[in-house]
Amino acid sequence: MRALARRMLAGELKPWELTFRIHRRYGHELPLTERLAELDDEYGMLEDGDGAIAQVDAEVTAEARRLAAHPTVPAEPTDPPS
């Protein structure tokens, strides 16, 4: 998730590509990415040339920044056993 968000912020993915990939992979089940799934639904309701696309793109960018900045939790303890 974070890697995809960072790729979008680096210009490697378009905002709609980020929402599409996140929505397809996680659906609406994961609270961390729920807003991106909702924004993917919004893209599906917009028509070509609709000025609202820029607004949705801006919201996706804000969510990508939030997701990219979200702290990670190590899968394994990093401290040696005492």
KAFEN-V189923 format. One record per residue. N is the residue number from 1. RES is the residue in three letters. SS is DSSP state (a for helix, b for strand, c for the rest). Layout:
n=N res=RES ss=SS
n=N res=RES ss=SS
This chain:
n=1 res=MET ss=c
n=2 res=ARG ss=a
n=3 res=ALA ss=a
n=4 res=LEU ss=a
n=5 res=ALA ss=a
n=6 res=ARG ss=a
n=7 res=ARG ss=a
n=8 res=MET ss=a
n=9 res=LEU ss=a
n=10 res=ALA ss=c
n=11 res=GLY ss=c
n=12 res=GLU ss=c
n=13 res=LEU ss=c
n=14 res=LYS ss=c
n=15 res=PRO ss=a
n=16 res=TRP ss=a
n=17 res=GLU ss=a
n=18 res=LEU ss=a
n=19 res=THR ss=a
n=20 res=PHE ss=a
n=21 res=ARG ss=a
n=22 res=ILE ss=a
n=23 res=HIS ss=a
n=24 res=ARG ss=a
n=25 res=ARG ss=a
n=26 res=TYR ss=a
n=27 res=GLY ss=c
n=28 res=HIS ss=c
n=29 res=GLU ss=c
n=30 res=LEU ss=c
n=31 res=PRO ss=a
n=32 res=LEU ss=a
n=33 res=THR ss=a
n=34 res=GLU ss=a
n=35 res=ARG ss=a
n=36 res=LEU ss=a
n=37 res=ALA ss=a
n=38 res=GLU ss=a
n=39 res=LEU ss=a
n=40 res=ASP ss=a
n=41 res=ASP ss=a
n=42 res=GLU ss=a
n=43 res=TYR ss=a
n=44 res=GLY ss=a
n=45 res=MET ss=a
n=46 res=LEU ss=c
n=47 res=GLU ss=c
n=48 res=ASP ss=c
n=49 res=GLY ss=c
n=50 res=ASP ss=c
n=51 res=GLY ss=c
n=52 res=ALA ss=a
n=53 res=ILE ss=a
n=54 res=ALA ss=a
n=55 res=GLN ss=a
n=56 res=VAL ss=a
n=57 res=ASP ss=a
n=58 res=ALA ss=a
n=59 res=GLU ss=a
n=60 res=VAL ss=a
n=61 res=THR ss=a
n=62 res=ALA ss=a
n=63 res=GLU ss=a
n=64 res=ALA ss=a
n=65 res=ARG ss=a
n=66 res=ARG ss=a
n=67 res=LEU ss=a
n=68 res=ALA ss=a
n=69 res=ALA ss=a
n=70 res=HIS ss=c
n=71 res=PRO ss=c
n=72 res=THR ss=c
n=73 res=VAL ss=c
n=74 res=PRO ss=c
n=75 res=ALA ss=c
n=76 res=GLU ss=c
n=77 res=PRO ss=c
n=78 res=THR ss=c
n=79 res=ASP ss=c
n=80 res=PRO ss=c
n=81 res=PRO ss=c
n=82 res=SER ss=c
